[in-house]
C-alpha cells in the first residue's frame, strides 16, 4: 500500500497530496473539500462545488 501511495503522490502537486490527506470535521462550521478545495457548509452531505459526497 505504501508503494501505491508514493507512486500516486509522485504524480500530484503538494496541494493535492495535502488535500487528500486531510480529514473533514463534520462538526465544524465549515470544511474544505479535499477534492476541489471548495467550502462545505456545516450539515452538508455533498460539496456544493464539485458534488463530492462527504457524509
WOWOQUI-V984244 format. One record per pair of residues at least 24 apart in sequence whose ideal C-beta (glycine too) atoms are under 8 Angstrom apart, sorted by the first residue. I is the first residue (numbers start at 1). J is the second residue. D is the distance in Angstrom with one decimal. If there is no record, write none. Layout:
BEGIN
I_J_D, I_J_D
END
This chain:
BEGIN
24_54_5.6, 26_54_7.4, 26_55_6.4
END
